[in-house]
Amino acid sequence: MKRTLGTCYYPEHWPRDVWEEDARRMVEAGLTWVRIGEFAWSRIEPEPERFDWGWLDDAISVLGEAGLKVVLGTPTATPPRWMIDRHPDMLAVDRDGRPRKFGSRRHYCFSHEGYRAECARIVKLLAERYGANPAIAAWQTDNEYGCHDTTISYSDAARRGFRGWLEARYGTVAALNEAWGNVFWSMDYQRFDQIDLPNLTVTEANPAHSMDFRRFASDQVVSFNRLQTEIIRRHSDAPVAHNYMGRVTDFDHFKVGDDLEIASWDSYPLGFLEDRGGADSAHQRAYMRQGDPDFQAFHHDLYRAVGRGRWWVMEQQPGPVNWAPYNPNPLPGMVRLWTWEAFAHGAEAVCYFRWRQAPFAQEQMHAGLLRPDSADAPAIEEARAVAKELSEAEDIAPAGAPVALIFDYEAEWAWEIQPHGAGLSYFDLVLAHYRALRRAGLSVDIVPPAAEIPASARMVLAPGLMHMDAALKERLARSGARVLIGPRSGARTLNMATPVPLPPDLPEMDVLVSRVESLRPDMPMPLAGGGCVTGYREEIETAAVSLLELEDGTPVAVRQGRTIYMGGWGDAKALDRLVSLMAAEAGVPVTPMPEGVRLRETATERFWFNYGANSAECPAGELPPAGVLREIKAT
């Protein structure tokens, strides 16, 4: 499939007499796709049941006649003000019991049945009107589910929905009491309508209660999305996407993805570095204008898995954003690098957000491909360069990676509910392992916990899977790959209880976690031979071969057969040692990367990327700052 470029456009923001010129300039820049409509409900339906379709008909016609393909977004992320008058209880409620009010976006609770009916109504009208329109080549449902902490709501609607969800799951209150361990602290219930949401409790809520509420909240997102996709498919054959966000983990993206043809995500490397990458100040300074070398790639690989191979970047940062603590300019060349990196990881399309910088409202400090006065902004030259390169290059042939990394949204919720130590995060643990793999020059396939292990994988990493069912353990055991498990893997049952036999309870491996501790971040435990355990450590009883030990000889990582168990959170050097050991035993060649340089392999090429602010050497040659090299593999 040919790789293409696009942009996000808001015709309702601009005078009618510039639309044709905008479309002409988009085509001249080498763009194929234009996403529109996802925030336009108040312009489509300015008053209840009074519609203005003319402007949208016109915009779609202008864009289509210019030769552009339209991604039409459903406008359900921004219900108009009159909707709040009609459904005053539709607003989400935060953990402290405060409503998330009107005045920005995403001001709705996924559980509100009245708002769901309104969404079904507007999506049906859109799909009926435009489903057969040849200019509509794809759809997007809503916008950035979960952004601004909007998945989890403690509203009355959520309380009612949660009670019904629990009754369907457990059948009887007695079964729920048993599953949750409610005998502890006299927490037994007599009826489902006694069960409240797990907020505003005196101290922490029952972890089983919290975990089921997180599952319920995730299922609400899944069903909300499915409501829209089912309507669209009755009227259109065009593929349906949703645009996820970076490090939003409070709903199961794999389950949402089951109802989509395309997964997409919104990539803001500089914003994420400052806002959610978890990097220390030295790392942020070093990569201030480039972004983290691994954060975007991790999400590319994640959403390739969510989309079962089909994925896009729906919004690519083209310049300074408006929402991070600090918002610098990208280093010249980085927009091109970010675009090519997405294509190297398998993206079908990369769309830049946005076409023209807005001169009003919340995002007026967010750069676009054009300035507010319609002059070219710096990023459009890099977009043109990529478009020219795409037209001259062979298409990218995907290939299965030699490494599989399992990522589980429920494990993230379990770590959030019981972190055991301040700042401990499953997402950070998985990302730390991903970084180690990338530092070794390895390409990675991310795998959901219910999936089969890819046939190409000779190494499988499964860190931090708080719950591991027997089927997953069996798949890992028969995969034939070298497997790394731990820490905290298999530490809880589905209902957040400690299992017996004690974890990790792995087939054909003699290892038992007898005690755990969390560590102060300023008191790591050094390993013999280099590296440290930091944050979290397990005492293990084992007859397996010791691979990594504390300086006093206490085993930390042990191997039996093809499986390694890691009983602690390794720092970068410890994880580098583990990856090197695994790769050597699995026969996977490693290429240690210079600082800031990363490698991604496809079936026919190697792509080299330099995130550094200075030139760097790689086996393919010299990489300038923000440099990209494509190396054809020998056949």
C-alpha positions in Angstrom: 0.0 0.0 0.0 1.3 3.4 -1.0 2.1 5.7 1.9 0.4 9.1 1.9 0.2 12.4 3.7 -2.7 14.5 4.9 -3.8 17.3 7.2 -6.6 18.3 9.6 -8.8 21.1 8.3 -11.7 23.2 9.8 -13.5 24.9 6.9 -16.0 26.3 9.5 -13.2 28.4 10.9 -12.4 30.2 7.7 -14.1 32.4 5.1 -15.8 30.5 2.3 -13.7 32.4 -0.3 -10.4 30.7 0.8 -11.6 27.0 0.6 -10.6 26.4 -3.0 -7.2 28.0 -2.5 -6.6 26.0 0.6 -7.5 22.8 -1.3 -5.2 23.7 -4.2 -2.3 24.4 -1.8 -2.9 21.1 0.0 -2.6 19.2 -3.3 0.4 21.2 -4.3 2.1 20.2 -1.1 1.6 16.6 -1.9 -1.2 15.9 0.6 -3.9 13.2 -0.1 -6.1 13.2 3.0 -8.1 15.9 4.8 -9.8 15.2 8.1 -12.8 17.5 8.8 -15.9 17.7 10.9 -15.0 16.2 14.3 -15.7 19.4 16.3 -18.5 20.8 14.1 -21.7 19.8 15.9 -22.8 23.3 16.7 -22.4 24.3 13.1 -24.2 21.3 11.8 -27.1 21.5 14.3 -27.1 25.1 15.7 -30.4 24.5 17.5 -32.1 21.2 18.4 -33.4 19.6 15.2 -32.5 22.6 13.1 -29.7 21.6 10.7 -27.4 23.5 8.5 -25.8 21.0 6.1 -25.1 23.4 3.3 -21.6 24.5 4.4 -20.5 20.9 5.0 -21.9 19.8 1.7 -20.0 22.6 0.1 -16.7 21.9 1.9 -16.7 18.2 1.0 -17.5 19.1 -2.6 -14.6 21.6 -2.8 -12.1 19.2 -1.2 -13.2 16.2 -3.3 -13.2 18.2 -6.6 -9.6 19.2 -5.8 -8.7 15.5 -5.7 -8.4 15.2 -2.0 -9.8 12.3 0.1 -11.9 13.2 3.1 -11.9 11.6 6.5 -15.2 12.7 8.1 -15.2 12.8 11.9 -18.3 12.3 14.0 -18.7 15.4 16.2 -19.5 13.7 19.4 -16.4 14.9 21.3 -17.9 18.5 21.4 -21.7 18.4 22.1 -23.1 21.9 21.7 -24.3 24.1 24.6 -28.0 23.4 24.0 -27.2 19.7 24.6 -26.4 20.6 28.3 -29.8 22.3 28.6 -31.5 19.2 27.2 -29.4 16.7 29.4 -28.0 18.7 32.4 -26.8 15.4 34.0 -24.7 14.3 31.0 -21.5 15.9 32.2 -18.8 13.6 33.6 -17.9 14.0 37.3 -14.4 13.8 38.6 -13.0 11.8 41.5 -13.8 14.6 43.9 -17.4 14.8 42.9 -17.1 17.9 40.7 -18.8 18.1 37.3 -16.6 18.6 34.2 -18.4 21.7 32.9 -19.1 23.1 29.4 -16.6 25.5 27.9 -13.9 23.3 26.2 -14.4 19.8 24.9 -15.0 16.1 25.8 -17.7 17.3 28.3 -19.8 14.1 28.5 -20.0 10.9 30.5 -19.8 7.7 28.4 -22.5 6.2 30.6 -25.2 8.7 30.0 -28.0 7.0 28.0 -29.6 10.3 26.9 -26.3 11.5 25.4 -25.7 8.2 23.7 -29.0 8.5 22.0 -28.1 11.9 20.8 -24.8 10.6 19.4 -26.6 7.8 17.6 -29.0 10.4 16.1 -26.3 12.7 14.7 -24.1 9.8 13.5 -27.0 8.3 11.7 -27.8 11.6 10.0 -24.2 12.1 8.9 -23.9 8.5 7.7 -27.1 8.7 5.7 -26.1 12.0 4.1 -22.5 11.2 3.3 -22.1 7.4 3.4 -22.2 7.1 -0.4 -20.4 10.3 -1.1 -17.3 9.4 -3.2 -15.2 12.0 -1.5 -15.6 10.4 1.9 -12.8 7.8 1.9 -12.7 7.2 5.7 -14.4 8.0 8.9 -13.2 8.9 12.4 -15.3 8.2 15.5 -15.3 11.0 18.0 -11.9 12.4 18.9 -9.2 11.2 21.3 -11.2 9.1 23.7 -9.8 9.6 27.2 -7.9 12.8 26.5 -8.0 15.3 29.5 -8.8 12.4 31.9 -12.3 11.9 30.5 -12.8 8.1 30.5 -13.5 7.7 34.2 -16.6 9.4 35.5 -18.2 9.3 38.9 -21.6 10.5 37.8 -25.0 9.2 38.7 -25.2 7.7 35.2 -21.9 5.8 35.8 -23.2 4.6 39.2 -26.3 3.2 37.6 -24.4 1.6 34.8 -21.8 0.1 37.1 -24.4 -1.6 39.2 -26.0 -3.2 36.1 -22.6 -4.2 34.8 -21.8 -5.9 38.2 -25.1 -7.7 38.3 -24.5 -9.1 34.8 -21.0 -10.1 35.7 -21.6 -11.8 39.1 -25.3 -12.8 39.0 -25.7 -12.6 42.8 -24.4 -10.3 45.5 -23.0 -13.3 47.4 -20.8 -14.1 44.4 -19.6 -10.5 44.3 -18.9 -10.5 48.0 -16.8 -13.7 47.6 -14.9 -12.4 44.6 -14.1 -9.1 46.1 -13.2 -10.5 49.6 -15.7 -8.2 51.2 -15.4 -10.1 54.5 -12.4 -7.8 55.0 -13.4 -4.6 57.0 -17.1 -5.8 56.9 -17.6 -4.6 53.4 -20.4 -7.1 52.5 -23.3 -6.0 50.4 -26.9 -7.3 50.5 -28.1 -5.8 47.2 -26.5 -4.5 44.1 -28.1 -1.1 44.5 -26.0 -0.6 47.7 -22.8 -0.5 45.7 -21.3 2.9 45.1 -18.4 4.0 43.0 -14.9 3.7 44.5 -14.2 7.3 45.2 -14.6 9.6 48.2 -13.9 6.6 50.5 -12.2 7.3 53.9 -9.1 5.5 52.8 -8.3 3.4 49.7 -11.2 1.5 48.2 -11.2 -2.3 47.9 -8.8 -3.0 45.0 -11.2 -5.6 43.5 -13.9 -2.9 43.6 -11.6 -0.4 41.9 -10.5 -2.9 39.3 -14.0 -3.8 38.3 -14.9 -0.2 38.0 -11.9 0.4 35.7 -13.1 -2.6 33.6 -16.6 -1.1 33.5 -15.3 2.3 32.5 -13.3 0.8 29.7 -16.3 -1.3 28.5 -18.3 2.0 28.3 -15.8 3.4 25.9 -15.9 0.2 23.8 -19.7 0.2 23.6 -19.9 3.9 22.9 -17.5 3.5 20.0 -19.3 0.4 18.7 -22.6 2.3 18.7 -21.1 4.7 16.1 -19.3 2.1 14.0 -22.4 0.0 13.6 -24.4 3.0 12.4 -21.7 4.1 9.9 -21.3 0.6 8.4 -25.0 0.4 7.6 -24.5 3.4 5.2 -20.8 3.4 4.1 -18.2 1.0 2.9 -15.3 3.4 3.9 -13.0 2.2 6.7 -13.5 3.6 10.2 -10.7 4.8 12.4 -10.3 6.4 15.8 -7.5 8.7 16.8 -6.0 7.6 20.2 -3.6 9.6 22.2 -0.1 9.0 23.7 0.0 7.4 27.1 -3.8 7.3 27.6 -4.3 3.9 29.2 -7.6 4.1 31.1 -9.5 2.1 28.5 -8.6 -1.0 26.5 -7.5 0.2 23.1 -7.3 -3.3 21.8 -11.0 -3.9 22.5 -12.0 -0.6 20.9 -9.8 -1.5 17.9 -11.8 -4.7 17.4 -14.6 -2.6 16.0 -12.4 -0.5 13.7 -10.6 -1.0 10.4 -7.8 1.5 11.2 -6.1 2.5 14.4 -4.6 6.0 14.4 -3.0 8.1 17.1 -2.0 11.7 17.6 1.8 12.1 17.8 3.1 15.2 19.6 6.8 14.4 20.3 7.8 17.7 21.9 4.6 18.0 23.9 4.8 14.4 25.2 8.5 14.8 26.2 7.5 17.6 28.6 4.0 16.5 29.5 3.9 12.7 29.9 7.1 11.0 28.8 8.4 10.6 32.4 11.9 11.8 31.5 14.2 13.6 33.9 15.3 17.2 33.3 18.6 16.2 31.7 16.9 14.0 29.1 14.3 16.7 28.5 17.0 19.3 27.9 18.9 17.0 25.5 15.9 16.2 23.4 13.9 19.5 23.9 13.6 20.1 20.1 13.5 16.5 18.9 11.3 14.5 21.3 12.2 11.3 23.1 13.9 8.7 20.8 11.5 5.9 21.8 8.2 7.4 22.9 6.7 7.8 19.5 8.1 4.5 18.2 6.5 2.7 21.1 3.1 4.1 20.2 3.6 3.4 16.5 4.2 -0.3 17.4 1.3 -0.3 19.9 -1.2 1.1 17.4 0.0 -1.2 14.7 -1.1 -4.0 17.1 -4.4 -2.2 17.9 -5.1 -1.8 14.2 -4.1 -5.4 13.4 -1.6 -4.0 10.9 -3.6 -1.0 9.6 -2.7 2.2 11.4 -2.2 6.0 10.8 -0.9 9.0 12.5 -4.0 11.2 12.4 -2.3 14.2 14.0 1.4 14.8 13.6 3.0 17.8 15.4 4.3 20.3 12.8 5.7 23.0 15.1 5.2 24.3 18.7 2.1 23.1 20.5 0.1 25.1 23.0 -0.6 22.6 25.9 2.7 21.4 27.3 4.6 23.0 30.2 7.1 24.3 27.6 6.5 24.5 23.9 9.7 24.9 21.8 10.2 24.8 18.1 11.3 21.5 16.6 14.8 21.2 15.3 14.9 21.7 11.5 14.3 18.3 9.9 12.4 16.7 12.8 9.0 16.9 11.1 10.4 15.0 8.2 12.1 12.5 10.6 8.9 11.9 12.6 7.0 11.3 9.4 9.5 8.8 8.0 9.7 7.1 11.3 6.0 6.5 11.3 6.2 5.1 7.8 9.1 2.8 8.8 6.9 1.4 11.5 4.1 0.7 9.0 1.9 3.7 9.0 -0.4 4.0 5.9 -0.8 7.8 6.3 0.6 10.7 8.3 -1.6 13.7 8.7 -0.3 17.0 10.1 -2.3 18.9 12.7 -3.3 21.4 11.5 -3.5 23.1 8.1 -3.7 26.7 9.3 -2.9 27.9 12.7 -6.0 29.3 14.4 -6.0 33.0 15.4 -8.6 32.5 18.1 -9.7 30.3 21.1 -7.7 27.6 23.0 -5.3 26.4 20.3 -4.2 29.7 18.8 -0.6 29.0 20.0 -0.6 25.6 18.2 1.4 25.8 15.0 0.1 24.5 11.7 1.4 24.0 8.2 0.3 27.6 7.5 0.6 30.6 9.7 -2.7 32.4 10.8 -2.1 34.9 7.9 -1.9 31.9 5.4 1.8 32.2 4.7 3.8 29.0 4.7 5.0 27.9 8.2 8.3 26.0 8.3 6.8 22.5 8.5 5.1 22.7 5.1 8.5 22.6 3.4 9.4 19.4 5.3 6.0 17.9 4.3 6.6 18.8 0.7 10.1 17.1 0.9 8.5 13.9 2.3 5.9 13.9 -0.4 8.6 14.2 -3.1 10.6 11.4 -1.5 7.5 9.2 -1.3 6.8 9.7 -5.0 10.4 8.7 -5.9 10.9 5.8 -3.4 9.8 2.2 -3.5 7.0 1.4 -1.0 7.9 0.1 2.4 7.5 -3.7 2.8 6.6 -4.7 6.4 8.3 -7.6 8.2 7.6 -9.4 11.4 10.0 -8.3 14.2 12.4 -10.7 16.0 11.1 -9.4 19.4 7.6 -9.4 20.8 6.7 -7.2 23.7 3.4 -7.9 25.5 1.3 -4.9 26.6 -1.8 -5.2 28.8 -4.1 -2.3 29.7 -5.5 -4.2 32.7 -2.0 -4.6 34.0 -1.7 -0.8 33.9 -4.9 -0.4 35.9 -3.7 -3.0 38.5 -0.4 -1.1 39.0 -2.3 2.2 39.3 -4.6 0.6 42.0 -1.7 -1.1 43.9 1.5 0.6 42.9 3.2 -0.5 46.2 5.7 2.3 45.8 5.4 6.0 44.9 5.8 6.6 41.1 5.8 2.9 40.1 4.0 2.5 36.8 3.4 -0.5 34.5 3.6 1.8 31.5 7.0 3.1 32.6 8.2 -0.5 33.2 7.2 -1.6 29.7 8.6 1.5 28.1 11.9 0.9 30.0 12.1 -2.6 28.4 11.2 -1.2 25.0 14.0 1.4 25.3 16.5 -1.3 26.1 15.4 -3.2 23.0 15.8 -0.1 20.9 19.2 0.7 22.3 20.2 -2.7 21.1 19.0 -1.8 17.6 16.1 -4.3 17.7 12.7 -3.9 16.0 9.7 -4.8 18.1 6.2 -6.1 17.6 3.8 -5.2 20.5 1.3 -8.0 21.2 -1.9 -8.0 23.3 -2.0 -10.5 26.1 -4.7 -12.6 24.4 -2.9 -12.9 21.1 -0.8 -15.7 19.7 3.0 -15.0 19.9 4.1 -14.0 16.4 6.0 -16.7 14.5 8.8 -14.2 13.8 9.5 -13.6 17.5 12.6 -15.3 18.8 12.4 -13.2 22.0 9.3 -12.4 24.0 9.3 -9.9 26.9 6.4 -9.8 29.3 7.3 -7.5 32.2 4.8 -6.6 34.9 1.8 -8.6 33.9 0.0 -8.4 37.2 -2.5 -11.1 36.1 -1.4 -14.0 33.9 -4.0 -16.6 33.0 -3.0 -20.2 32.3 -3.6 -19.8 28.6 -1.0 -17.0 28.3 1.5 -18.9 30.3 1.0 -21.9 28.0 1.4 -19.7 24.9 4.7 -18.4 26.2 5.9 -21.8 27.1 5.2 -23.3 23.7 6.3 -20.3 21.6 9.8 -21.6 21.2 11.2 -18.2 21.9 13.4 -16.9 24.8 10.9 -15.4 27.3 11.5 -12.7 29.9 8.8 -12.5 32.6 8.6 -10.3 35.7 8.6 -8.3 38.0 5.2 -8.6 39.6 4.0 -11.0 36.9 1.2 -13.3 38.0 1.0 -11.4 41.3 -2.8 -11.0 41.4 -5.8 -13.0 40.4 -8.5 -11.4 38.2 -10.1 -10.0 41.4 -6.8 -8.5 42.7 -6.2 -11.2 45.3 -2.8 -12.8 45.9 -2.8 -16.3 44.2 -1.8 -19.5 45.8 0.5 -21.1 44.7 2.4 -17.9 45.1 3.5 -16.1 42.0 4.8 -16.3 39.3 3.6 -20.0 39.2 5.2 -20.6 35.8 5.1 -24.0 34.1 8.4 -25.8 34.1 10.2 -23.1 36.1 11.2 -23.4 39.7 10.8 -19.9 41.1 8.6 -18.5 43.9 8.3 -14.9 45.1 8.4 -15.1 48.9 8.5 -11.3 49.7 8.5 -8.0 48.0 9.6 -4.5 48.8 9.5 -1.1 47.2 12.6 1.1 47.3 13.3 4.8 47.6 14.3 6.2 44.2 17.5 7.5 45.8 18.5 4.1 47.2 18.9 1.7 44.3 20.5 -1.7 45.0 23.6 -2.3 42.9 24.0 -5.5 40.9 27.3 -7.4 40.6 28.8 -6.6 37.3 26.9 -3.3 36.7 23.4 -1.9 36.9 20.9 -1.6 39.7 17.5 -2.7 40.9 15.5 0.5 41.5 12.0 1.1 42.8 10.8 -2.5 43.3 12.4 -5.8 44.3 11.3 -9.3 45.0 12.9 -12.0 47.2 12.8 -15.2 45.2 13.2 -18.8 46.1 14.6 -20.7 43.2 16.8 -23.6 42.0 17.1 -21.9 38.6 20.4 -20.6 37.2 21.3 -17.1 38.4 21.9 -14.5 35.7 21.9 -11.2 37.6 22.7 -10.9 41.3 22.9 -8.2 43.9 26.5 -7.5 45.2 25.9 -9.9 48.1 25.0 -12.8 45.8 21.2 -12.6 46.1 19.6 -13.7 42.8 17.6 -11.1 40.9 17.2 -12.6 37.4 17.2 -16.4 37.0 16.9 -18.7 34.0 15.4 -22.2 33.6 15.1 -23.6 30.1 14.1 -20.8 27.7 12.5 -18.6 30.4 14.1 -15.8 32.5 12.3 -14.5 35.6 13.4 -10.9 36.6 12.6 -10.3 40.3 13.1 -6.5 40.3 12.9 -3.3 38.3 16.2 -3.1 36.5 17.7 0.3 35.6 18.9 1.0 32.0 22.2 -0.8 32.4 20.6 -3.9 34.0 18.0 -4.1 31.2 20.7 -3.7 28.6 22.5 -6.7 30.1 19.4 -8.8 30.1 18.5 -7.9 26.5 22.1 -8.8 25.5 22.0 -12.1 27.2 18.6 -13.0 25.7 19.6 -12.0 22.2 22.8 -14.0 22.3 20.9 -17.1 23.4 18.1 -16.5 20.9 20.6 -15.9 18.0 19.3 -12.4 17.4 22.0 -10.0 16.3 22.2 -6.7 18.2 23.6 -3.4 17.1 24.3 -1.1 20.1 23.0 2.3 19.1 25.0 5.6 19.5 23.2 8.1 21.8 20.0 9.3 20.1 20.3 7.0 17.1 17.6 4.4 16.4 17.1 1.6 13.9 13.9 0.2 12.4 14.0 -2.7 10.0 11.5 -3.6 7.3 11.5 -6.6 4.9 13.8 -4.8 2.5 15.4 -1.8 4.3 16.9 -0.5 7.4 15.9 3.0 8.5 18.3 5.0 10.7 17.1 8.0 12.6 19.1 10.5 14.6 17.2 12.1 17.4 20.4 13.8 18.6 21.2 17.5 18.2 24.6 16.6 16.7 25.8 14.4 13.9 26.3 10.7 14.6 27.9 7.8 12.9 25.9 4.6 12.2 26.8 1.5 10.1 25.0 3.1 7.1 27.0 6.3 7.3 26.9 9.7 8.9 23.6 10.9 10.2 23.2 14.7 10.5 21.0 16.1 13.3 17.4 15.1 12.6 18.8 12.9 9.9 17.2 9.9 8.2 19.0 7.2 6.2 17.4 4.4 4.2 19.7 1.4 3.7 18.6 -1.3 1.3 19.2 -4.8 2.7 21.5 -7.2 0.8 19.4 -9.9 -0.8 
